[in-house]
Amino acid sequence: MYRTIQIGGHTLAQGIFLRSLGDGRIEIDAGHARLSGHPVATPRSSETVSFHSAFRKALTGGHLRGGLLAGLTGLVLAFGGTTPAAAQDSIEILNVSYDPTREFYREYNELFNAWWTAQGNAPVTIRQSHGGAGAQARAVIDGLEATVVTLALSADIDAISERTGLFPADWQSRLPHNSSPYTSTIVFLVREGNPRGIEDWDDLVADGVQVITPNPKTSGGARWNFLAAWAYAERNDLDPAEFVGAMYRNVPVLDTGARGSTTTFTQRGIGDVLLAWENEAFLALAELGEDAFDIVVPSVSILAEPPVTLVDGNITSDAQRAAAEAYLQHLYSPEAQALALSHYYRAWDTSQAAPEDAARFPEVELVTIADFGGWPVVQPEYFGEGRIFDQIYEE
Amino acid sequence: MRAGILRSPSPLPGFGLSFGIMMTVLSIVVLLPIGALLGRGLMIGPADLWEMLNSRRIWSALSLSFRAALIASLFNLVFGLMLAWVLVRYRFWGRRFIDAAVDLPFALPTAVAGIALTALYAPNGVFGQALAPLGLQVAYTEVGIWVALVFIGLPFVVRTVQPVIEELEADLEEVSATLGARRAYTLRRVILPTLTPALLTGFALALARSVGEYGSVIFIAGNIPNLTEIAPLLIVIRLEEYNYDAAAAIGIAMLIISFAMLLAINAIQTWSRRRIGLV
């Protein structure tokens, strides 16, 4: 039996019926994967559905013109926004995020919608946009109508506030923990057995050690790497500029993003050590096998806080504001925190997490961005044009 | 009677309409973006532009971009001519397949090409492993950039030269031979002069394409400032800093240098046409 189900918001999938899950949801075989969701009884209940069926008609219809017309009607229905049905019952959230959160938000969106509808609300359509944090921030500045932004560091969100005024400059105090529902830190990923004996930051400046890290200019994550190395040098009475310069001279490939560096290290076999987000390092272990790499935790690292905020200026209705605010606040709920922990983020609330998720993270001394004076100070001083990072390559 | 520039230069009807459509499309697609870039440059002013451009890092990036594009296009000039010659003049098994494969670099997303080449030439890749004992490293060096640019530039030379070779009459070569010319002489004095304009066009196209190539190069380049950082990447970096002016400055510098190079190639082309009397 062929069935249509609804996954999360308005996303639909079709496939062969496999089994009933008991809670009203069913599982289907969609060809490429097994999916579960609520079966759709009357396939003309919402505009998204009419778009889907019109689109299907366009694809399968014998007459080209009829198909085209149906397709165009579907497009108008889906993007017009002025149709009465769309204005009344469809609330949409566009979450503009950075690269490594793809998997986390895919699951969180389902979790949120399940909770939101259980509160008696209509389901929310959540759209996701992922990319390098800097490029994503620029897209919002240039007019991408983000409802919420969830980026790698607050400097990128500051830039949006500063250049567009879409939300107040003190946005980071609007939610707990500096608006960072989950955090991470920077660790070393080394090859199995740690053949170069890399234990701490000072091993990275040794002759012949190859360090893989992305360019802090293009990667938000790489700025945390840079600052963690800087913090180590300061604590150990080394000249930080010289120390970090020596480390970057050991970098043979400067990728533009964190995932690019991970690929260079894991797939291309370049380098002895990868400076990675802890969640990316655990993910690499999970995906590529525990026997290929080891995680080394340095003596000091930095608390990386990827913050979230509401883009007030892009809110079009009270209902949308309520949903978007709930969307961000629910990130702090025990079940969302458990989800973040299972995606290898250091979340705050471990009450509902699986014990192995909560116990995974080794103790490490963490400096914070506040120790450096906060991003508004750090960003221009360390990463502005011609400043500390650029000077490494000016000599 | 219509006057001025729109006066029909030929008795063929429809000039006004087709000229109008052409100008509209050209403006929207080509002239407006370039105009916006130059407009930004004018707003910044030449003195500030120079200030922004005059750093070692930018000059090394610009010279790397143009040097690599030139080397790759020269390679394609020779290799592309040979490929086109073989495809036109000889019949062999798999000829059509190779003919179709020449277009692949056009069709493939450049990022895919970049990743595939990197996987092959990385120290743990198939070619990379073979080259390593010889002390050669391709991926993450300037040579890697050449390889990527050769890949994306090849079809431009082949596809511009191929039709001209097809038109080349074998009679000419036979006459040359019966008049006592040896093969090398025929090639040098009869065939190459006829092909020169098409070769130069293909070379110019490949060069222009390679200079601005970003997608495939960033994967294989290594992107180390002053060594393997190409100018388009520097533009992206400036954009990441929200420094739109500095990004525009590099863009304008690339535009001017490219324009000068294409102008020079055009001049050589005109000169060579005159010399062999094809005008």
Interface residues (C-beta under 8 A of the other chain):
Chain A: G132 G134 A135 R138 I141 A159 R163 N215 K217 T218 V251 P252 V253 L254 D255 T256 G260 Q267 R268 G269 I270 F383 G384 E385 G386 D390 Y393 E394
Chain B: S55 R56 R57 T118 A119 A122 P123 N124 G125 A139 Y140 I218 F219 G222 N223 I224 P225 N226 E229 L233 V236 I237 R238 L239 E240 E241 Y242 N243 A246
